[in-house]
Amino acid sequence: MLAQFAEREKVGFTLLSDPKAEIIGAFGLINERFRGTAWYGVALPITFVFDTKGIVLHRFSQRDYKNRPDVNEILKILKK
């Protein structure tokens, strides 16, 4: 299903499915606000910027899933 979505939407990067929230749990990204609900396992809206060695250079995070960092803000950081 994820591959079909990526193809249909012409996503140009690899998507990751984490139905049991194992990966986001390992990174401490589970949104605890949803504990005890059907939405438990939803990740916090966080964008990581890595260098070519896999080191995190910057982390953009928000408490509300509706708020996402502006693409221009991310690009500005990446250009530094």
PDB file of N, CA, C and O in Angstrom, chain B, residues numbered from 101:
ATOM      1  N   MET B 101       0.820  -1.190   0.000  1.00  0.00           N
ATOM      2  CA  MET B 101       0.000   0.000   0.000  1.00  0.00           C
ATOM      3  C   MET B 101       0.870   1.261   0.000  1.00  0.00           C
ATOM      4  O   MET B 101       0.556   2.232  -0.689  1.00  0.00           O
ATOM      5  N   LEU B 102       1.946   1.246   0.761  1.00  0.00           N
ATOM      6  CA  LEU B 102       2.831   2.409   0.821  1.00  0.00           C
ATOM      7  C   LEU B 102       3.525   2.634  -0.520  1.00  0.00           C
ATOM      8  O   LEU B 102       3.690   3.771  -0.962  1.00  0.00           O
ATOM      9  N   ALA B 103       3.931   1.535  -1.161  1.00  0.00           N
ATOM     10  CA  ALA B 103       4.583   1.641  -2.473  1.00  0.00           C
ATOM     11  C   ALA B 103       3.621   2.218  -3.508  1.00  0.00           C
ATOM     12  O   ALA B 103       4.018   3.009  -4.363  1.00  0.00           O
ATOM     13  N   GLN B 104       2.357   1.817  -3.425  1.00  0.00           N
ATOM     14  CA  GLN B 104       1.352   2.348  -4.359  1.00  0.00           C
ATOM     15  C   GLN B 104       1.157   3.843  -4.149  1.00  0.00           C
ATOM     16  O   GLN B 104       1.059   4.605  -5.111  1.00  0.00           O
ATOM     17  N   PHE B 105       1.101   4.255  -2.893  1.00  0.00           N
ATOM     18  CA  PHE B 105       0.967   5.677  -2.578  1.00  0.00           C
ATOM     19  C   PHE B 105       2.156   6.455  -3.132  1.00  0.00           C
ATOM     20  O   PHE B 105       1.983   7.496  -3.767  1.00  0.00           O
ATOM     21  N   ALA B 106       3.373   5.943  -2.887  1.00  0.00           N
ATOM     22  CA  ALA B 106       4.588   6.623  -3.347  1.00  0.00           C
ATOM     23  C   ALA B 106       4.609   6.750  -4.860  1.00  0.00           C
ATOM     24  O   ALA B 106       5.011   7.781  -5.399  1.00  0.00           O
ATOM     25  N   GLU B 107       4.178   5.703  -5.540  1.00  0.00           N
ATOM     26  CA  GLU B 107       4.154   5.757  -6.999  1.00  0.00           C
ATOM     27  C   GLU B 107       3.100   6.739  -7.499  1.00  0.00           C
ATOM     28  O   GLU B 107       3.367   7.547  -8.388  1.00  0.00           O
ATOM     29  N   ARG B 108       1.909   6.665  -6.926  1.00  0.00           N
ATOM     30  CA  ARG B 108       0.815   7.543  -7.339  1.00  0.00           C
ATOM     31  C   ARG B 108       1.143   9.012  -7.111  1.00  0.00           C
ATOM     32  O   ARG B 108       0.836   9.861  -7.947  1.00  0.00           O
ATOM     33  N   GLU B 109       1.767   9.308  -5.977  1.00  0.00           N
ATOM     34  CA  GLU B 109       2.078  10.691  -5.615  1.00  0.00           C
ATOM     35  C   GLU B 109       3.449  11.134  -6.106  1.00  0.00           C
ATOM     36  O   GLU B 109       3.863  12.270  -5.873  1.00  0.00           O
ATOM     37  N   LYS B 110       4.150  10.232  -6.786  1.00  0.00           N
ATOM     38  CA  LYS B 110       5.476  10.531  -7.335  1.00  0.00           C
ATOM     39  C   LYS B 110       6.453  10.990  -6.249  1.00  0.00           C
ATOM     40  O   LYS B 110       7.178  11.969  -6.418  1.00  0.00           O
ATOM     41  N   VAL B 111       6.453  10.266  -5.142  1.00  0.00           N
ATOM     42  CA  VAL B 111       7.362  10.556  -4.040  1.00  0.00           C
ATOM     43  C   VAL B 111       8.768  10.166  -4.484  1.00  0.00           C
ATOM     44  O   VAL B 111       8.983   9.046  -4.946  1.00  0.00           O
ATOM     45  N   GLY B 112       9.702  11.059  -4.352  1.00  0.00           N
ATOM     46  CA  GLY B 112      11.052  10.823  -4.840  1.00  0.00           C
ATOM     47  C   GLY B 112      12.029  10.348  -3.790  1.00  0.00           C
ATOM     48  O   GLY B 112      13.237  10.520  -3.953  1.00  0.00           O
ATOM     49  N   PHE B 113      11.534   9.751  -2.709  1.00  0.00           N
ATOM     50  CA  PHE B 113      12.432   9.252  -1.669  1.00  0.00           C
ATOM     51  C   PHE B 113      11.788   8.033  -1.021  1.00  0.00           C
ATOM     52  O   PHE B 113      10.597   7.784  -1.205  1.00  0.00           O
ATOM     53  N   THR B 114      12.563   7.285  -0.274  1.00  0.00           N
ATOM     54  CA  THR B 114      12.080   6.063   0.375  1.00  0.00           C
ATOM     55  C   THR B 114      11.161   6.409   1.538  1.00  0.00           C
ATOM     56  O   THR B 114      11.481   7.266   2.362  1.00  0.00           O
ATOM     57  N   LEU B 115      10.018   5.735   1.596  1.00  0.00           N
ATOM     58  CA  LEU B 115       9.090   5.898   2.708  1.00  0.00           C
ATOM     59  C   LEU B 115       9.252   4.716   3.658  1.00  0.00           C
ATOM     60  O   LEU B 115       9.590   3.610   3.236  1.00  0.00           O
ATOM     61  N   LEU B 116       9.012   4.957   4.920  1.00  0.00           N
ATOM     62  CA  LEU B 116       9.137   3.931   5.943  1.00  0.00           C
ATOM     63  C   LEU B 116       7.790   3.717   6.606  1.00  0.00           C
ATOM     64  O   LEU B 116       7.130   4.674   7.011  1.00  0.00           O
ATOM     65  N   SER B 117       7.386   2.469   6.716  1.00  0.00           N
ATOM     66  CA  SER B 117       6.162   2.130   7.423  1.00  0.00           C
ATOM     67  C   SER B 117       6.547   1.505   8.764  1.00  0.00           C
ATOM     68  O   SER B 117       7.409   0.628   8.819  1.00  0.00           O
ATOM     69  N   ASP B 118       5.921   1.949   9.821  1.00  0.00           N
ATOM     70  CA  ASP B 118       6.243   1.476  11.168  1.00  0.00           C
ATOM     71  C   ASP B 118       4.942   1.148  11.902  1.00  0.00           C
ATOM     72  O   ASP B 118       4.619   1.794  12.899  1.00  0.00           O
ATOM     73  N   PRO B 119       4.183   0.140  11.416  1.00  0.00           N
ATOM     74  CA  PRO B 119       2.844  -0.117  11.957  1.00  0.00           C
ATOM     75  C   PRO B 119       2.792  -0.462  13.439  1.00  0.00           C
ATOM     76  O   PRO B 119       1.764  -0.251  14.081  1.00  0.00           O
ATOM     77  N   LYS B 120       3.877  -0.988  13.994  1.00  0.00           N
ATOM     78  CA  LYS B 120       3.891  -1.330  15.419  1.00  0.00           C
ATOM     79  C   LYS B 120       4.609  -0.268  16.250  1.00  0.00           C
ATOM     80  O   LYS B 120       4.837  -0.462  17.444  1.00  0.00           O
ATOM     81  N   ALA B 121       4.963   0.844  15.626  1.00  0.00           N
ATOM     82  CA  ALA B 121       5.639   1.980  16.288  1.00  0.00           C
ATOM     83  C   ALA B 121       6.946   1.568  16.950  1.00  0.00           C
ATOM     84  O   ALA B 121       7.349   2.164  17.950  1.00  0.00           O
ATOM     85  N   GLU B 122       7.612   0.555  16.403  1.00  0.00           N
ATOM     86  CA  GLU B 122       8.873   0.090  16.981  1.00  0.00           C
ATOM     87  C   GLU B 122      10.009   1.080  16.741  1.00  0.00           C
ATOM     88  O   GLU B 122      10.814   1.339  17.636  1.00  0.00           O
ATOM     89  N   ILE B 123      10.068   1.622  15.554  1.00  0.00           N
ATOM     90  CA  ILE B 123      11.163   2.544  15.234  1.00  0.00           C
ATOM     91  C   ILE B 123      10.981   3.871  15.949  1.00  0.00           C
ATOM     92  O   ILE B 123      11.917   4.390  16.557  1.00  0.00           O
ATOM     93  N   ILE B 124       9.771   4.422  15.876  1.00  0.00           N
ATOM     94  CA  ILE B 124       9.569   5.700  16.564  1.00  0.00           C
ATOM     95  C   ILE B 124       9.688   5.537  18.075  1.00  0.00           C
ATOM     96  O   ILE B 124      10.081   6.472  18.774  1.00  0.00           O
ATOM     97  N   GLY B 125       9.350   4.352  18.580  1.00  0.00           N
ATOM     98  CA  GLY B 125       9.529   4.077  20.005  1.00  0.00           C
ATOM     99  C   GLY B 125      11.000   4.051  20.384  1.00  0.00           C
ATOM    100  O   GLY B 125      11.388   4.580  21.426  1.00  0.00           O
ATOM    101  N   ALA B 126      11.823   3.431  19.531  1.00  0.00           N
ATOM    102  CA  ALA B 126      13.263   3.347  19.794  1.00  0.00           C
ATOM    103  C   ALA B 126      13.912   4.725  19.808  1.00  0.00           C
ATOM    104  O   ALA B 126      14.901   4.946  20.507  1.00  0.00           O
ATOM    105  N   PHE B 127      13.354   5.648  19.033  1.00  0.00           N
ATOM    106  CA  PHE B 127      13.906   7.002  18.973  1.00  0.00           C
ATOM    107  C   PHE B 127      13.185   7.967  19.924  1.00  0.00           C
ATOM    108  O   PHE B 127      13.497   9.157  19.947  1.00  0.00           O
ATOM    109  N   GLY B 128      12.231   7.466  20.702  1.00  0.00           N
ATOM    110  CA  GLY B 128      11.511   8.319  21.646  1.00  0.00           C
ATOM    111  C   GLY B 128      10.602   9.334  20.976  1.00  0.00           C
ATOM    112  O   GLY B 128      10.431  10.446  21.475  1.00  0.00           O
ATOM    113  N   LEU B 129      10.016   8.949  19.840  1.00  0.00           N
ATOM    114  CA  LEU B 129       9.207   9.888  19.066  1.00  0.00           C
ATOM    115  C   LEU B 129       7.703   9.638  19.152  1.00  0.00           C
ATOM    116  O   LEU B 129       6.934  10.293  18.449  1.00  0.00           O
ATOM    117  N   ILE B 130       7.269   8.707  19.998  1.00  0.00           N
ATOM    118  CA  ILE B 130       5.831   8.438  20.114  1.00  0.00           C
ATOM    119  C   ILE B 130       5.144   9.616  20.781  1.00  0.00           C
ATOM    120  O   ILE B 130       5.584  10.100  21.824  1.00  0.00           O
ATOM    121  N   ASN B 131       4.076  10.064  20.176  1.00  0.00           N
ATOM    122  CA  ASN B 131       3.306  11.177  20.724  1.00  0.00           C
ATOM    123  C   ASN B 131       2.446  10.651  21.871  1.00  0.00           C
ATOM    124  O   ASN B 131       1.391  10.059  21.643  1.00  0.00           O
ATOM    125  N   GLU B 132       2.899  10.868  23.098  1.00  0.00           N
ATOM    126  CA  GLU B 132       2.217  10.354  24.299  1.00  0.00           C
ATOM    127  C   GLU B 132       0.831  10.956  24.495  1.00  0.00           C
ATOM    128  O   GLU B 132       0.029  10.433  25.269  1.00  0.00           O
ATOM    129  N   ARG B 133       0.550  12.033  23.809  1.00  0.00           N
ATOM    130  CA  ARG B 133      -0.768  12.664  23.904  1.00  0.00           C
ATOM    131  C   ARG B 133      -1.878  11.699  23.498  1.00  0.00           C
ATOM    132  O   ARG B 133      -3.024  11.848  23.924  1.00  0.00           O
ATOM    133  N   PHE B 134      -1.537  10.712  22.675  1.00  0.00           N
ATOM    134  CA  PHE B 134      -2.532   9.779  22.167  1.00  0.00           C
ATOM    135  C   PHE B 134      -2.575   8.450  22.917  1.00  0.00           C
ATOM    136  O   PHE B 134      -3.279   7.531  22.499  1.00  0.00           O
ATOM    137  N   ARG B 135      -1.837   8.337  24.011  1.00  0.00           N
ATOM    138  CA  ARG B 135      -1.837   7.075  24.778  1.00  0.00           C
ATOM    139  C   ARG B 135      -3.270   6.720  25.182  1.00  0.00           C
ATOM    140  O   ARG B 135      -4.034   7.569  25.640  1.00  0.00           O
ATOM    141  N   GLY B 136      -3.611   5.437  24.998  1.00  0.00           N
ATOM    142  CA  GLY B 136      -4.944   4.960  25.363  1.00  0.00           C
ATOM    143  C   GLY B 136      -6.005   5.202  24.294  1.00  0.00           C
ATOM    144  O   GLY B 136      -7.184   4.929  24.518  1.00  0.00           O
ATOM    145  N   THR B 137      -5.597   5.708  23.143  1.00  0.00           N
ATOM    146  CA  THR B 137      -6.541   5.949  22.055  1.00  0.00           C
ATOM    147  C   THR B 137      -6.144   5.126  20.831  1.00  0.00           C
ATOM    148  O   THR B 137      -5.069   4.528  20.794  1.00  0.00           O
ATOM    149  N   ALA B 138      -7.009   5.105  19.849  1.00  0.00           N
ATOM    150  CA  ALA B 138      -6.722   4.401  18.597  1.00  0.00           C
ATOM    151  C   ALA B 138      -5.547   5.049  17.857  1.00  0.00           C
ATOM    152  O   ALA B 138      -4.937   4.428  16.986  1.00  0.00           O
ATOM    153  N   TRP B 139      -5.241   6.277  18.204  1.00  0.00           N
ATOM    154  CA  TRP B 139      -4.153   7.003  17.533  1.00  0.00           C
ATOM    155  C   TRP B 139      -2.804   6.795  18.192  1.00  0.00           C
ATOM    156  O   TRP B 139      -1.804   7.350  17.736  1.00  0.00           O
ATOM    157  N   TYR B 140      -2.755   6.002  19.263  1.00  0.00           N
ATOM    158  CA  TYR B 140      -1.472   5.783  19.933  1.00  0.00           C
ATOM    159  C   TYR B 140      -0.503   5.107  18.972  1.00  0.00           C
ATOM    160  O   TYR B 140      -0.860   4.136  18.305  1.00  0.00           O
ATOM    161  N   GLY B 141       0.706   5.614  18.901  1.00  0.00           N
ATOM    162  CA  GLY B 141       1.697   5.117  17.956  1.00  0.00           C
ATOM    163  C   GLY B 141       1.986   6.141  16.880  1.00  0.00           C
ATOM    164  O   GLY B 141       2.834   5.923  16.015  1.00  0.00           O
ATOM    165  N   VAL B 142       1.274   7.270  16.934  1.00  0.00           N
ATOM    166  CA  VAL B 142       1.538   8.361  16.000  1.00  0.00           C
ATOM    167  C   VAL B 142       2.808   9.069  16.459  1.00  0.00           C
ATOM    168  O   VAL B 142       2.987   9.356  17.643  1.00  0.00           O
ATOM    169  N   ALA B 143       3.670   9.338  15.511  1.00  0.00           N
ATOM    170  CA  ALA B 143       4.944   9.990  15.852  1.00  0.00           C
ATOM    171  C   ALA B 143       4.777  11.486  16.043  1.00  0.00           C
ATOM    172  O   ALA B 143       3.886  12.109  15.465  1.00  0.00           O
ATOM    173  N   LEU B 144       5.650  12.048  16.862  1.00  0.00           N
ATOM    174  CA  LEU B 144       5.740  13.500  16.949  1.00  0.00           C
ATOM    175  C   LEU B 144       6.234  14.021  15.601  1.00  0.00           C
ATOM    176  O   LEU B 144       7.031  13.352  14.944  1.00  0.00           O
ATOM    177  N   PRO B 145       5.785  15.183  15.183  1.00  0.00           N
ATOM    178  CA  PRO B 145       6.228  15.726  13.898  1.00  0.00           C
ATOM    179  C   PRO B 145       7.644  16.301  14.002  1.00  0.00           C
ATOM    180  O   PRO B 145       7.840  17.453  14.388  1.00  0.00           O
ATOM    181  N   ILE B 146       8.609  15.477  13.652  1.00  0.00           N
ATOM    182  CA  ILE B 146      10.002  15.875  13.764  1.00  0.00           C
ATOM    183  C   ILE B 146      10.708  15.621  12.440  1.00  0.00           C
ATOM    184  O   ILE B 146      10.503  14.588  11.802  1.00  0.00           O
ATOM    185  N   THR B 147      11.536  16.569  12.036  1.00  0.00           N
ATOM    186  CA  THR B 147      12.362  16.416  10.842  1.00  0.00           C
ATOM    187  C   THR B 147      13.814  16.468  11.290  1.00  0.00           C
ATOM    188  O   THR B 147      14.238  17.419  11.946  1.00  0.00           O
ATOM    189  N   PHE B 148      14.572  15.436  10.930  1.00  0.00           N
ATOM    190  CA  PHE B 148      15.992  15.394  11.228  1.00  0.00           C
ATOM    191  C   PHE B 148      16.771  15.685   9.959  1.00  0.00           C
ATOM    192  O   PHE B 148      16.391  15.241   8.876  1.00  0.00           O
ATOM    193  N   VAL B 149      17.856  16.427  10.089  1.00  0.00           N
ATOM    194  CA  VAL B 149      18.779  16.663   8.978  1.00  0.00           C
ATOM    195  C   VAL B 149      20.085  15.966   9.355  1.00  0.00           C
ATOM    196  O   VAL B 149      20.694  16.268  10.381  1.00  0.00           O
ATOM    197  N   PHE B 150      20.502  15.021   8.497  1.00  0.00           N
ATOM    198  CA  PHE B 150      21.719  14.246   8.738  1.00  0.00           C
ATOM    199  C   PHE B 150      22.812  14.655   7.760  1.00  0.00           C
ATOM    200  O   PHE B 150      22.533  15.121   6.655  1.00  0.00           O
ATOM    201  N   ASP B 151      24.066  14.473   8.184  1.00  0.00           N
ATOM    202  CA  ASP B 151      25.160  14.661   7.231  1.00  0.00           C
ATOM    203  C   ASP B 151      25.418  13.325   6.536  1.00  0.00           C
ATOM    204  O   ASP B 151      24.708  12.351   6.786  1.00  0.00           O
ATOM    205  N   THR B 152      26.417  13.272   5.676  1.00  0.00           N
ATOM    206  CA  THR B 152      26.685  12.059   4.907  1.00  0.00           C
ATOM    207  C   THR B 152      27.191  10.903   5.767  1.00  0.00           C
ATOM    208  O   THR B 152      27.211   9.759   5.313  1.00  0.00           O
ATOM    209  N   LYS B 153      27.601  11.191   7.003  1.00  0.00           N
ATOM    210  CA  LYS B 153      28.056  10.143   7.927  1.00  0.00           C
ATOM    211  C   LYS B 153      26.936   9.669   8.850  1.00  0.00           C
ATOM    212  O   LYS B 153      27.155   8.806   9.700  1.00  0.00           O
ATOM    213  N   GLY B 154      25.742  10.228   8.687  1.00  0.00           N
ATOM    214  CA  GLY B 154      24.605   9.830   9.512  1.00  0.00           C
ATOM    215  C   GLY B 154      24.506  10.575  10.828  1.00  0.00           C
ATOM    216  O   GLY B 154      23.745  10.174  11.709  1.00  0.00           O
ATOM    217  N   ILE B 155      25.252  11.639  10.975  1.00  0.00           N
ATOM    218  CA  ILE B 155      25.210  12.448  12.201  1.00  0.00           C
ATOM    219  C   ILE B 155      24.119  13.500  12.064  1.00  0.00           C
ATOM    220  O   ILE B 155      24.013  14.173  11.039  1.00  0.00           O
ATOM    221  N   VAL B 156      23.305  13.631  13.119  1.00  0.00           N
ATOM    222  CA  VAL B 156      22.225  14.621  13.100  1.00  0.00           C
ATOM    223  C   VAL B 156      22.832  16.012  13.183  1.00  0.00           C
ATOM    224  O   VAL B 156      23.546  16.344  14.130  1.00  0.00           O
ATOM    225  N   LEU B 157      22.534  16.812  12.176  1.00  0.00           N
ATOM    226  CA  LEU B 157      23.023  18.196  12.150  1.00  0.00           C
ATOM    227  C   LEU B 157      22.010  19.156  12.749  1.00  0.00           C
ATOM    228  O   LEU B 157      22.371  20.156  13.371  1.00  0.00           O
ATOM    229  N   HIS B 158      20.733  18.837  12.553  1.00  0.00           N
ATOM    230  CA  HIS B 158      19.676  19.711  13.063  1.00  0.00           C
ATOM    231  C   HIS B 158      18.401  18.909  13.251  1.00  0.00           C
ATOM    232  O   HIS B 158      18.151  17.925  12.555  1.00  0.00           O
ATOM    233  N   ARG B 159      17.606  19.352  14.203  1.00  0.00           N
ATOM    234  CA  ARG B 159      16.315  18.715  14.480  1.00  0.00           C
ATOM    235  C   ARG B 159      15.255  19.806  14.511  1.00  0.00           C
ATOM    236  O   ARG B 159      15.358  20.773  15.266  1.00  0.00           O
ATOM    237  N   PHE B 160      14.249  19.634  13.688  1.00  0.00           N
ATOM    238  CA  PHE B 160      13.097  20.544  13.687  1.00  0.00           C
ATOM    239  C   PHE B 160      11.953  19.787  14.343  1.00  0.00           C
ATOM    240  O   PHE B 160      11.549  18.734  13.849  1.00  0.00           O
ATOM    241  N   SER B 161      11.423  20.303  15.444  1.00  0.00           N
ATOM    242  CA  SER B 161      10.341  19.578  16.114  1.00  0.00           C
ATOM    243  C   SER B 161       9.243  20.533  16.580  1.00  0.00           C
ATOM    244  O   SER B 161       9.479  21.696  16.909  1.00  0.00           O
ATOM    245  N   GLN B 162       8.048  19.986  16.588  1.00  0.00           N
ATOM    246  CA  GLN B 162       6.862  20.728  17.016  1.00  0.00           C
ATOM    247  C   GLN B 162       6.042  19.839  17.946  1.00  0.00           C
ATOM    248  O   GLN B 162       6.128  18.614  17.859  1.00  0.00           O
ATOM    249  N   ARG B 163       5.266  20.422  18.813  1.00  0.00           N
ATOM    250  CA  ARG B 163       4.420  19.647  19.726  1.00  0.00           C
ATOM    251  C   ARG B 163       3.096  19.282  19.055  1.00  0.00           C
ATOM    252  O   ARG B 163       2.470  18.295  19.439  1.00  0.00           O
ATOM    253  N   ASP B 164       2.664  20.047  18.077  1.00  0.00           N
ATOM    254  CA  ASP B 164       1.375  19.831  17.430  1.00  0.00           C
ATOM    255  C   ASP B 164       1.607  19.346  16.004  1.00  0.00           C
ATOM    256  O   ASP B 164       2.353  19.969  15.248  1.00  0.00           O
ATOM    257  N   TYR B 165       0.970  18.237  15.634  1.00  0.00           N
ATOM    258  CA  TYR B 165       1.184  17.668  14.305  1.00  0.00           C
ATOM    259  C   TYR B 165       0.763  18.610  13.180  1.00  0.00           C
ATOM    260  O   TYR B 165       1.181  18.428  12.036  1.00  0.00           O
ATOM    261  N   LYS B 166      -0.051  19.602  13.486  1.00  0.00           N
ATOM    262  CA  LYS B 166      -0.510  20.538  12.456  1.00  0.00           C
ATOM    263  C   LYS B 166       0.563  21.563  12.103  1.00  0.00           C
ATOM    264  O   LYS B 166       0.528  22.163  11.028  1.00  0.00           O
ATOM    265  N   ASN B 167       1.504  21.759  13.001  1.00  0.00           N
ATOM    266  CA  ASN B 167       2.589  22.722  12.783  1.00  0.00           C
ATOM    267  C   ASN B 167       3.819  21.995  12.265  1.00  0.00           C
ATOM    268  O   ASN B 167       4.353  21.109  12.932  1.00  0.00           O
ATOM    269  N   ARG B 168       4.258  22.369  11.089  1.00  0.00           N
ATOM    270  CA  ARG B 168       5.445  21.765  10.482  1.00  0.00           C
ATOM    271  C   ARG B 168       6.434  22.868  10.144  1.00  0.00           C
ATOM    272  O   ARG B 168       6.032  23.992   9.843  1.00  0.00           O
ATOM    273  N   PRO B 169       7.718  22.557  10.192  1.00  0.00           N
ATOM    274  CA  PRO B 169       8.692  23.594   9.854  1.00  0.00           C
ATOM    275  C   PRO B 169       8.551  24.005   8.389  1.00  0.00           C
ATOM    276  O   PRO B 169       8.262  23.183   7.520  1.00  0.00           O
ATOM    277  N   ASP B 170       8.754  25.249   8.150  1.00  0.00           N
ATOM    278  CA  ASP B 170       8.697  25.785   6.799  1.00  0.00           C
ATOM    279  C   ASP B 170       9.864  25.239   5.980  1.00  0.00           C
ATOM    280  O   ASP B 170      10.996  25.195   6.461  1.00  0.00           O
ATOM    281  N   VAL B 171       9.593  24.828   4.756  1.00  0.00           N
ATOM    282  CA  VAL B 171      10.626  24.279   3.881  1.00  0.00           C
ATOM    283  C   VAL B 171      11.779  25.263   3.710  1.00  0.00           C
ATOM    284  O   VAL B 171      12.943  24.863   3.691  1.00  0.00           O
ATOM    285  N   ASN B 172      11.460  26.537   3.587  1.00  0.00           N
ATOM    286  CA  ASN B 172      12.508  27.548   3.421  1.00  0.00           C
ATOM    287  C   ASN B 172      13.407  27.616   4.653  1.00  0.00           C
ATOM    288  O   ASN B 172      14.610  27.849   4.530  1.00  0.00           O
ATOM    289  N   GLU B 173      12.834  27.416   5.838  1.00  0.00           N
ATOM    290  CA  GLU B 173      13.622  27.410   7.073  1.00  0.00           C
ATOM    291  C   GLU B 173      14.593  26.228   7.058  1.00  0.00           C
ATOM    292  O   GLU B 173      15.758  26.379   7.425  1.00  0.00           O
ATOM    293  N   ILE B 174      14.119  25.058   6.637  1.00  0.00           N
ATOM    294  CA  ILE B 174      14.977  23.882   6.562  1.00  0.00           C
ATOM    295  C   ILE B 174      16.083  24.111   5.534  1.00  0.00           C
ATOM    296  O   ILE B 174      17.248  23.817   5.805  1.00  0.00           O
ATOM    297  N   LEU B 175      15.738  24.625   4.374  1.00  0.00           N
ATOM    298  CA  LEU B 175      16.731  24.869   3.321  1.00  0.00           C
ATOM    299  C   LEU B 175      17.783  25.871   3.771  1.00  0.00           C
ATOM    300  O   LEU B 175      18.959  25.732   3.433  1.00  0.00           O
ATOM    301  N   LYS B 176      17.370  26.880   4.529  1.00  0.00           N
ATOM    302  CA  LYS B 176      18.305  27.879   5.042  1.00  0.00           C
ATOM    303  C   LYS B 176      19.348  27.226   5.944  1.00  0.00           C
ATOM    304  O   LYS B 176      20.534  27.545   5.865  1.00  0.00           O
ATOM    305  N   ILE B 177      18.902  26.317   6.794  1.00  0.00           N
ATOM    306  CA  ILE B 177      19.817  25.570   7.684  1.00  0.00           C
ATOM    307  C   ILE B 177      20.754  24.692   6.866  1.00  0.00           C
ATOM    308  O   ILE B 177      21.951  24.621   7.140  1.00  0.00           O
ATOM    309  N   LEU B 178      20.191  24.015   5.844  1.00  0.00           N
ATOM    310  CA  LEU B 178      20.990  23.118   5.027  1.00  0.00           C
ATOM    311  C   LEU B 178      22.071  23.845   4.227  1.00  0.00           C
ATOM    312  O   LEU B 178      23.130  23.280   3.954  1.00  0.00           O
ATOM    313  N   LYS B 179      21.809  25.072   3.859  1.00  0.00           N
ATOM    314  CA  LYS B 179      22.766  25.842   3.057  1.00  0.00           C
ATOM    315  C   LYS B 179      23.938  26.359   3.883  1.00  0.00           C
ATOM    316  O   LYS B 179      24.943  26.787   3.317  1.00  0.00           O
ATOM    317  N   LYS B 180      23.830  26.330   5.214  1.00  0.00           N
ATOM    318  CA  LYS B 180      24.916  26.817   6.082  1.00  0.00           C
ATOM    319  C   LYS B 180      26.082  25.847   6.070  1.00  0.00           C
ATOM    320  O   LYS B 180      27.089  26.083   6.739  1.00  0.00           O
TER     321      LYS B 180
END
